[in-house]
Structures are given as structure tokens and as C-alpha cells.
Amino acid sequence: MTVTAGHEGPPTTTTARTLTGVESRDVPAVGRDRFLDVLRLFVMVLVVMQHWWLPVLAQNQGMLDAGSVLSTQGGFALTWVSQVMPLIFFVGGAANLISWRSASGKGVTAATWYARRLRRLAWPVVPLAALWIVASHVLVLGGAPAQPVLVGAGAAGMVLWFLAVYVLVVVATPVLSLAHERFGAWTLLALLTGAIAVDLIRFGTGTEWVGYLNVAFVWLGVHQLGFSYVTGRIRRRHAAMLAGAGVAVALGLVAFGPYSVNMTGVFAAETSNVAPPTLVLAALGALQVGVAVLAREVIGTWADRPVTARLLDRICPQLMTVYLWHMLPISVVAGVVVFGLGIDTPEPMTGLWLLWGVLGVAVLVPLILPLAHWAVRFENPPKVLSGSPGMIRVLVAAALVGGGLLTLTVTGLGLGWGPLAGLLMVLCGVVLTRSPDRARP
């Protein structure tokens, strides 16, 4: 998902050559958009920090009690800052549109583009899941208590929810790209209308499962904002409107509607606005995108400085690896501190808890960065996985990959048949993306 193209200056309506090689008045000039790189880095930093800072861990007679800061009074306020996944879907929308237009402009078919994106998305999960599953069994067979191992493996699996949803947005990209060109903002309005209808049915009838339809409507809506950004349709006045409407709607819905005040649910037993996504999360996404675009010029100026640019060029290609692998050092450090040293998480929202978080991050950064530098080798699938399988096979592959990632999210990367089934589904899906011709002598 590395963003490798974009535009150097603010989006304009002046004529520019698109990535498809066709002249257009609403597409910015091609170049690397470091503004998007900064957003990706910002998201990843906050994701790592909250996965260390928000869980409340304590040893209890050889068991691991895993609670959440969100269960304490006032803890919900942290989630309004730490829930930044809408930004990564916004960046993903920009990256996918850029990639799709570039590919289609070169005559690449949708099936081939799907296959490439699925391989890059799913292949890095295979070694990660295999390592966790093997390590979990080895630890338990070696005498380690199973419950703490399963807590760590479950946390490692939870981060894969993003990839499961991302399979959906990748598959939808060519269709929504065409809709964006033909209908413009009406496509975004249609997605928003769908999200409103889902919430009305869910809360009006008490049918909770209906809410999961907003996995499509909410995340595709934020993803569609990335399309509008790339094509120059989010000007400063639009960004201000997004930010203003976003904050007003989010606060209004939480204050007067049946919505949770939590914007994320890291180890929390309470409900949140992310599982399933709600209109509140969509409003928060609008707020974040609006503020980000308003700050684009300042961010871009800072990001284009030689030192900053070199740092972004070095770090950004490894951010997806950081996302996948960061729970490994977090689990190891937490295990050593809680079980080895007998130190439980301090009382949340206190000075000692703040110190716990700062010291933890200081320890984790030197562990995560070398691990990501080593694991980045798994980003590129092997050469045997290449070519185009055709549309039917690639859609089956997408279903297997998405289903496998969802299975790993639910079951974790630990013990039992569930993780093995999820890994097998992902692996089968990746294999299906290769061209059938490559199997022939």
C-alpha cells in the first residue's frame, strides 16, 4: 500500500496529464505526495502507541487479566485522538486510485491489477501468521500457560481486521473509480445514505448484525474521499466544510443519539463506534480528512525538506511491515514485564501510568524498527506468484483472502484449528492469484 505517486502542489483544476495518459482538468500533476506519507507515518505511530498504552495488564495466579484504559472514567476521550484509521483509508483511497489509473492507462486489465494488489496485501501475512502459530504451540508445549499466550496471539490477530476490510476496498476500486468519474460527489452521497440507512435499521429494530453492513458503507465512504483528493475536488473550503460538519455531527450523535462515546475498542468490553462502524466514525473521518487537507500546505513544506524527505523515503516503505509485526515485540515486552518482573500496568490516567507509557514506547521503538527492517523482505511475494488468473479466479482469490484474514482476526494467531484454517485460506487465495499458465511445463 505504499503511496508512490501523487502531486507535489495543492490540487488544482488546471489541465494535467493523468496517470492514464489522458488530459483532464480535475487531476493533479503526477509526483510523489509526501503529505500522504506523513499521514501514513502519523497513523502508524499512534497505532503502535495505543496498542501499548491502552491495554491494562495484570498477573493473576498465572493468568493474564487484560482490561482497557477505556473502561476507566474519562478514558473514552483518548479514543477521539487515537482512532486514526479513517486517515489510513483516506490515504488508501488516494493510493488505490493512483495505482488503478496508472495500470489501466497502460492497458492492464482489472483482473491483473486485482491479482497484484492481493498478492502485495496478503503475502506478508503468511510468514507472520505461521511464526505466531508455531511459536504459540512451542511455548504451550514447552510448559508456558496457554491463557497468556492466547491473549498475545489474539491481539496479534486483531490488527488483521484492517487488511480484511482493505480487500473489500481494493475490489471496489475500479467500480467506484468509474462512479467517481461519472457521478462525482453523488457517489459519496450514496455511500453516506447507505450508512444512515444501516444505522437507522440497526438502532430502530435492534438488529445488531445489520450494523456490519457499514463495514462497506463507512470505510468505502472515507476511501472515496481519497479519490476526491487525488482528483483535486477537495479544496480548502471543502476541507473546512468537512471538518466543521464532521465535528458537529459526531458530537451531536454521541450527545443525543444511541451511540457509544468510544471511538475504538482496544481490549474494552464496552461497545464502540468501530465494531461495527457507525455514522459517528464516518463523521470523525470527515473531521480528520478536513483538518488534514487544511494543514496540507504546512505538512507538505515540512515534508519536502531534504532531511525529512530522506527520512520519509526510508521509513514509509516499511510502515505496513511495522503494522503487521509490532504486536510481537509488544507481547514479548509485556510478558517480560508482567510475568517476569511482576509489574502490572499502573492505575490508568495517573502520572505513573503516563510514565509507564513513555518508558514502554522508548523500549519498543529500538525493537520494532530492526524487526521491521528484517521482515520487510516478506513484502514482495515470490516470483512464482505472478501473472493474471482471470477475473473469476481472482475474485475467488479475493474471497479466500478476505475470509482468511477475517478468520485470523476472530480466532487470533494462536492455538487450535481456527488459525490454521485462516492461514490456509489466505495461502490458497494468494496461490490462486498466479497465472494458470505458470503451472504448465
N, C-alpha and C positions, 0 to 999 in steps of 0.2 A: 504494500500500500504506500510505498514511498512516493511522495509527490516530486516528480522530476520535471514538471513544466508548469507554466502559469503565465503571469505577466509581471513585468518589472514595475510599471507605474499603476496608478489607480485606474480601474476600468473606465473606459470612455466609449462614446458612441461613434468615434471616428472610424473610418474604414480600416479594417485589419485583416490580414490573411489568417484564416482559421487553421486549426490543426488538420483539417481535412483538405486543405489546399484551396478552399473556395472563399472568395471575397465575401465579407459580412460586415455589417455596420454595428453589430452588437457584441462582437467577440474581441477581447483584448489581444494585444500582440503576444506572441509566444516568447517565453523566457522562464527562468526559474523564479517562482514566487516565494521568497523567504518568509513572507508573512504567514503563509500556511505552515512552513517548517516550524516557526516559533509557536504557533498554536499547538502543533503536534507535540513539541517538547514540553510545553506548559501542561498539557493534559497528562502526559506520561509522568511528569514529576508529581503532580497531585494524586494520580492513581497509586503510585508506589507509597507516597506518604500516608494516604488514608488507609491502605491495607496494613500498614504497621501501626498507625496511630489509633484507629477506630476500634479494633478488637480489644476486649478486656479479658485477659487470660489469667487463670489461677489453677494451681495444682490442688487436687482434692483426692487424697488416698490413691495415688497412682493414676487418676483420671484427670483429664483436662477440661475444666469448665471454660467455655468460650462464650462470653457475653459481648455487649457492644456499648460503646460510649453513647450511642443513640438512645439507649434505654434510661439514661440519666436525665435529670431535669435540665432543660435548655440544650441538650445535646443535638437536637434536630437542627439548630442554627448552623452547625458545622456543615451539614449536608447541602446547604444552599450555596456553599463555596466549593465543596469537594466534588459535587456532582457535575462533572465537566464532559461527560460522554457525548452530549449533544454537539459539542465543538468538534469532536473527532468524526462524527457522522457528517457534519458540515464539510470538514476537510476531505473526508472520503468522497463526498459528492463531487467536489471540485476535481479530485484526482481521477475518479471514475469517468467523468465526462471528458476530461482531457485525454485520458487513455483511449476511450472508445472513439472519439473523433479522430484521433491520430491513427488508430488502427483501421477504421472504416475508410479514412481518406487514402490509405494505402491498398485498399481492396481486400482487407482482412475480413473474413466472414464473422458473424456473431458467434457461431459455434467455436471457431478458433479462438476468438477473444475470450469467451467463457472459459475454455479449457486452460488458457494461460493464466487467467486470474484465479481460477480454482486451484490450480497447482501451486501457485505462489501463496495462496491463502492457507491451504490445508496441509501441504507437505511439512512445514515446520512443526506442526502439531504431532506428527508421528513419532519422532525421536523424543520429544518432550513427554508424551503420554507413556511411551514404552519405558523410559527411565523411571518415571514415577511409579508405574505399576510394578516393575521389577523391584525397585528399592523398597516399596511398601511390603511386598511379600517377603523379601530378605530380612527386613527389620523385624517383622512379626515372627517369622520362623526362627530368628535369632534370639527371641525372648523379649522383644520390646512389647509393651502393652499396645493392643490393637487400637483402642479408642483414640489416643492422641495421634497416632499415625493416620487414622481415618480423618481426623479433623484437618490436619495439614493437607492431605490428599484431596479432601473435599474443597478446601479453599483454593487449591491449585486448579481444580476443575471449574470452579465458579467463574474464573476470568474468561473462560472459553465461550460464555454466552454472547460476547460481542462478536466473535467470529461466526457463530451460528446465525446471528441476525445479519451479519455482513454478507453471507452467502445470498440472502434474500435481496439485498440492495444491489449486489453485483448482477444477479439475474434480471432485476428490474431495470437496470441502467439503460440498455438500448431502447426499450419501450418508452421509458419516462423521458429519455433524451428527445425522442420524436415528438412526444406530447408537449415537451417544453418548447420546441421549435414552432409547433403549430398553434398551441393554445396559451403559451406564456404563463402568466400568473394564475390562470384558471386551473391549471394542473395542481398547483399548490393549494388553491382554494378547495378543490375536490378532495384532496387528502385531508385537509383540515375538517371539512364537512364529515368525512368518514370517521375521524377521531371523535368529533362531537356526538355523532350518532351512536358510536360504540359506548361512550361513557353514559349517555342517556339511557340506553338499554341496560347496561350493567348495573347502574345505581338505581334505575327506576324499577327494575324487575328483580334485582338481587341475584341475577345470573352472572356469577363471577367469571366463568370461563370465557364469556363474550369479551371481557376486557383484554384478553390476549390478542384479539384482532388488531389492537392498537400497536402491537409489535410492528405491524406493517405500516399503518397509517401515520403514527407518530414519528418513527425513525425514518421512513421514506420521506416524510414532510421535511424534516431537518436536512436530510440528504439532498432534497430538491433545492433547498436554499443554496447549497454548494453549486448547483447548476446555475442559479441566478447570479451568483458571484462571478463565476467564470465568464458568463456572457455579458457582464457589465450592467446587470439590471438592478443591482443593489447600490444606489448612490447614497450619499451622506444623509439626505432627507429620508430615504427609505430605511436606512440603518437606524436613524433616530426614532422613526415610527415603530420599527420592530422592537427596539429597546423599551420605549415607553409603553407600548401595548403589552409587551411580554411581562414587564414587572406589574402592571396594573391587573392583568388577567390572572397571573399566578397568585398574587396576594389576595385578590378578590375571591378566587375559587377556594383557596385554603381557609379564608376567613368565613365565608358564607356557604360553602359547598361541602359535600361529603368526602372531602379529600384529606389525605394524610399530610402532616407537616414535614415528613421525612422525604428528602429527595433521593436518598439511596438507602440501602438496607444491609450494610456490611455487618454480618453476624447479629442483626437485630431481629427480634421476634415480632416487632410491630410491623404493620403494613407500611408500604412506601409508595411513591409515585412512579417506581421503575419496574415493578414486577406485579402486575403488568403496567406498561406505560400509560400515563393519563394525560389529559389536557394541561394539567399543571406542568408536567415535564415538557410538553410542547411549548408552553409559554416561556418556561425557563430557557429552552433552546433559542427561542426568538430573542429573548433578552441578551443571551450570551453572544449570539451572532451579531446583533445590532451593536453592542458595545465593542466587539472585536473589530468590526468594519469601521466604526467611528475612530478607533485608535490605529487604524491600518497604516496611516502615513508615519506616525511616530514609531510604530513597531518596525515598519519597513526600513526607515532611516537607520535605526539601531542595528537591525539585522544585516544590512548591507555594508557595515563597517568590515574592513578586511579581517580583523581578528575574530569578530562574531561570525562572519560568513564561513571562515575556515572551521570554526567550532561546530556550526550547524551542519556543514557538509560532512564532517566526521561522525557526528553523533546521530543525526536523523536517520541514516540508513539502518541503524541498529535499534531504533525505537520499538519496532514490532517485536524484535527478539527480547528486549527488556520487558515488554508487556507479558510475553509468554513465560519467561523464565524467572521473573522477580520473586515469585512466591516460594521458590526453592531456598534461596538464602534467608528469606523472611521466616520460613518454617524452621530452618536449622537454628537461626539465632534465637527464635522464640523457644525452641526446645531446650537449647543450652541454658538460657536464662531462667526459664520457668522450672524445668525439671532438673537441670544440672546444678544451678546455683540457688534454686528455691526462691526466686524473686518473682512475685506476682505483679501484674500491672497495677500501678498506683491508682488511688481513687481518682476517677475521671474528673476533668475540669478543675484540677488543682495545680499548684506550682510544680509539685513533684511529678505529676502526670506530664506536664509540658516538658520537663527535663528528660523524662523517660522517652518522649517522642524525639527530642533533639538528639539525644545520645544514640538512640536506635538508628535514626537516619544516618548519623555520622559513621556508624559501624557498617551499615548496609551498603552505602554507596561504593566503598572500596571492594565489596564482594560482588555487587551486581554488575558493575562495569566490566571487570575482567571476564565474568561469566558470559555476558552478552557478546563480548569480543570473540570468545571461543565459540559460542553457539550460533553466531551469525552465519557460519558455514552451512547451516541447515536451511537457510532462507531459500537457496536456489535448489529446485528439485533436480534429481539426476537426469542426464541427457536421454536416458531411455524413456523418460516420461515427456514426450514431445509430440507435436503434430496435432491434428484435429480429428476428434472421434465422430463428428457429425452431430447434428442438433439433438436427435433423440438420445444418443448415448451420453452426451454432455449434460442434458437435463436430468437423466437418471443419476449421473455422477454428482450433480449439484444436490439432488435429494438425499443421496447417501452421505455426502459430506456434511450437509446441514443436519441431517438426522443423527449422524455420529457425533458431531460437536455438541448437539443438544443432549444426547445421552451422556457424554462425558461431563457436561455441565451439571446434570442432575445427579449422577452417580459418583462423581469425583474420579480421581485418578489412582484409587487405592485398590482395595480387595474385592473379590467377587467376580461374577460373570459380567456385570454391567459395564465396568470399564473396558474389559476385553472386547465386548460386543461393540462398544462405541469406537474403540480404536480400529477394529476390523472394518467397520462401516466406512470410516474416514479413509483407511488404506485402500479399500475396494473402490471408493469413489475416485481417489487420485489415480489409481491404475486405469480406470475407465476413461480418463481424460486423454490418454495416449491414442495415437492414431492406430487403427486396426492393422494398417499396412506394415507397421513396425514389427508385428508379431510373425509376419510371414518370412520364410527363408529368403 
